[in-house]
Amino acid sequence: MGVGGYEDIQRDRTGQAEAFDAMGDRYDEAFPHKDGQFAAGKWLADSLPAGSRVLDLGCGTGLPTSRQLAVAGHQVTGIDLSAGMLALARTHVPKASFHRVDIADLRVGGPYGPRGKHDLGRFDGVAAFFSLLMLPRAEIPYALGAVHDLLVPGGLFALSMVEADIDDFAIPFLGNTVRVSGYLRDELRQVVADAGFKVLEEESYAYAPASADVPPEEQLFLHCRRSV
C-alpha cells in the first residue's frame, strides 16, 4: 500500500507525548516482564545479517528492544514523540541514534522519510512494539505503508499490538490518559497483509502489568517480511 494519502489524515497527538513524558521510568516498572517483546526482538536480531540497519519505531526508553538490537551488533535508530522517553533511551543505549519524530514524518516525501530533508535512509529491519496502537485506526494502514517503504526489499518487520476491537479509545494509564486502538487478530493480519507484508509467524501472550490501573491484555506479535 502506498502512503500518498497520509497527508490527508487528520492527526491528533494531543496529550500523547506529554503522558509518556510524565511516566518516565515508571513505564518500565509497570511492565517488568516482557517475554513476548524479548522473543520477537530476538527473532529480528537473529534473523538479520550482522550489522544491519534497524529502526525501533516508538522506542520509548530504549528498553528492551533498542538495547537488545544494539547488543546483537546492529546499527539501531530509534524514534519517539516523547522527549522524556528519548532522554532515557540515549542513556540506556548510547550506541544507538535517537530522534524525536512522528511516524507520519517517515512517509515518502515526509521530512524524515525517503527523499525527505532529514531522510533516515532504508532499513533492513523495523520493530514496532506497541507503538502503532497509539494511532487511530484510520492512520494505521498508512503507518504500515510508511514502514513498508522504509524497508529494503525482503526486509523484516516485528510488530506487536494488543488484541482489542477499539479505535482511538481513551484509557487511564499510569496516572495519565492515553488513546489507543486495536484489532482482533484476524483483522490485524489482514491489515498487515494489505500493507504489503507476509506474516511469517504469529505469537500471543496473556499479560498482566504490574500496575493496578492498567488492565490485563492479550498481546499479539507478528513476524513479517516485506513481500512486495
C-alpha positions in Angstrom: 0.0 0.0 0.0 1.3 3.4 -0.9 1.3 6.3 1.6 0.3 9.1 -0.8 -2.9 9.8 1.3 -1.1 10.1 4.6 -1.0 13.9 4.5 -4.8 13.9 4.2 -5.2 12.1 7.6 -6.2 14.4 10.5 -3.5 13.6 13.1 -4.3 14.4 16.7 -1.4 13.7 19.1 -2.8 15.9 21.8 -1.6 14.8 25.2 0.0 11.5 23.9 3.7 12.5 24.2 3.1 14.5 27.3 1.6 11.4 29.0 4.8 9.4 28.3 7.0 12.3 29.3 5.3 12.2 32.7 5.6 8.4 33.1 9.4 8.3 32.6 11.0 5.2 34.2 7.6 4.2 35.7 6.7 2.7 32.3 9.4 0.0 32.6 8.5 -0.5 36.2 4.8 -1.2 35.3 5.9 -3.6 32.5 8.7 -5.6 34.1 8.2 -8.9 32.3 8.3 -8.6 28.5 8.7 -12.2 27.3 6.8 -11.6 24.1 8.8 -8.5 23.2 12.1 -10.1 24.1 11.2 -13.1 21.9 10.2 -11.0 18.9 13.2 -8.8 19.3 15.5 -11.9 19.4 13.8 -13.2 16.2 14.5 -9.9 14.5 18.1 -9.6 15.8 19.0 -13.2 14.9 17.3 -13.2 11.5 19.1 -10.2 10.1 22.7 -10.2 8.8 25.3 -8.8 11.3 25.5 -5.0 11.3 22.1 -4.5 9.8 20.3 -1.1 10.0 17.3 -1.5 12.3 14.6 1.1 13.2 12.9 0.9 16.6 9.6 2.7 15.9 8.3 4.1 19.2 11.4 3.2 21.1 10.3 4.6 24.4 13.1 4.3 27.0 15.2 2.1 24.7 14.5 -0.9 26.9 14.4 -3.7 26.0 14.4 -3.5 22.2 16.9 -0.8 21.2 19.4 -2.2 23.7 18.7 -5.8 22.6 19.3 -5.0 18.9 22.4 -2.9 19.7 24.0 -5.6 21.8 23.4 -8.0 18.9 25.6 -5.8 16.8 23.1 -4.0 14.7 23.0 -0.3 13.8 20.0 1.0 15.7 17.9 4.1 15.1 15.1 4.8 17.5 12.3 7.3 17.1 9.6 8.5 19.5 7.4 11.5 20.1 8.2 11.7 23.9 11.3 13.8 24.6 11.4 12.4 28.1 11.5 8.8 26.8 14.2 9.7 24.3 16.4 11.2 27.0 16.2 7.9 28.9 16.8 5.9 25.7 20.0 7.9 25.0 21.3 7.0 28.5 20.3 3.3 28.3 21.6 2.7 24.7 24.4 5.2 24.0 25.5 3.3 20.8 22.1 3.9 19.1 20.9 7.0 17.4 17.6 8.6 18.6 15.3 11.2 17.1 12.1 12.9 18.1 10.0 12.1 15.1 6.3 11.5 14.4 5.7 8.3 12.4 3.8 10.4 9.8 7.1 12.2 9.1 8.5 8.9 7.9 6.2 8.7 4.8 7.6 9.1 1.3 8.4 12.8 0.9 8.0 13.4 4.6 10.8 15.3 6.4 12.4 12.0 7.8 11.2 9.7 5.1 12.6 8.6 1.7 13.7 11.7 -0.2 12.9 14.0 2.7 15.2 16.7 4.1 16.2 14.6 7.0 15.9 11.2 5.2 16.9 8.5 7.7 17.6 6.0 4.9 16.4 2.5 4.3 16.4 -0.2 6.9 16.9 -4.0 6.9 14.5 -4.4 9.8 11.9 -2.5 11.7 10.5 -3.1 15.2 7.2 -1.5 16.2 6.3 -2.8 19.7 3.1 -1.3 21.0 3.6 2.0 19.1 1.1 1.7 16.3 -1.7 1.2 18.9 -1.2 4.8 19.8 -2.7 5.8 16.5 -6.3 6.0 15.4 -7.3 3.1 13.1 -7.7 5.4 10.1 -4.0 6.1 10.3 -2.6 2.6 11.0 -2.7 1.4 7.3 -0.7 4.5 6.3 1.8 4.0 9.1 2.3 0.4 7.9 2.7 1.7 4.4 5.4 4.0 5.6 7.2 1.1 7.4 6.9 -0.9 4.1 8.6 1.9 2.1 11.4 2.3 4.7 12.3 -1.3 4.4 14.7 -2.8 1.8 13.0 -5.4 -0.4 12.7 -8.6 1.7 13.3 -6.6 4.9 11.9 -7.9 8.2 9.2 -6.3 10.4 8.4 -7.2 14.0 5.0 -5.8 15.1 3.1 -6.1 18.3 -0.4 -4.9 19.2 -2.9 -5.5 22.0 -5.8 -7.6 20.7 -8.9 -5.3 21.2 -11.7 -4.1 19.0 -11.3 -0.4 19.8 -10.5 2.8 17.9 -8.8 5.9 19.5 -10.2 4.9 22.8 -9.2 6.8 26.0 -7.9 4.7 28.8 -6.2 5.6 32.2 -2.6 4.6 32.0 -0.1 5.1 34.9 -1.8 8.1 36.2 -2.4 9.7 32.8 -4.8 9.3 30.0 -3.8 7.9 26.6 -5.8 7.0 23.5 -5.3 3.6 22.0 -6.6 1.4 19.1 -6.5 -2.3 18.4 -7.8 -5.1 16.2 -8.9 -8.6 16.6 -6.2 -10.9 15.4 -7.7 -11.9 12.0 -8.3 -8.3 11.1 -4.8 -7.3 12.2 -3.3 -10.0 9.9 -5.4 -8.6 7.1 -4.4 -5.0 7.6 -0.7 -6.1 7.7 -1.1 -8.2 4.6 -2.8 -5.3 2.7 0.2 -3.1 3.5 2.5 -5.5 1.6 3.8 -7.8 4.3 3.9 -11.6 4.5 3.2 -12.8 8.1 5.8 -15.5 8.8 4.8 -16.3 12.3 2.3 -15.2 15.0 2.6 -15.4 18.8 0.3 -14.3 21.5 0.8 -13.7 25.2 -1.6 -13.1 28.1 -0.1 -10.2 30.0 -0.9 -8.7 33.4 1.0 -5.5 34.0 2.4 -4.8 37.5 0.4 -1.5 37.8 -3.1 -1.9 39.2 -4.5 0.8 36.9 -3.5 -1.0 33.7 -5.9 -3.9 32.8 -4.6 -7.4 31.7 -4.3 -7.7 28.0 -3.7 -10.2 25.2 -0.5 -9.2 23.3 -0.1 -10.2 19.6 3.3 -10.4 18.0 3.7 -10.8 14.2 6.9 -11.7 12.5 6.7 -10.3 9.0 8.7 -9.8 5.8 8.2 -7.1 3.2 6.6 -9.1 0.3 6.3 -6.6 -2.5 
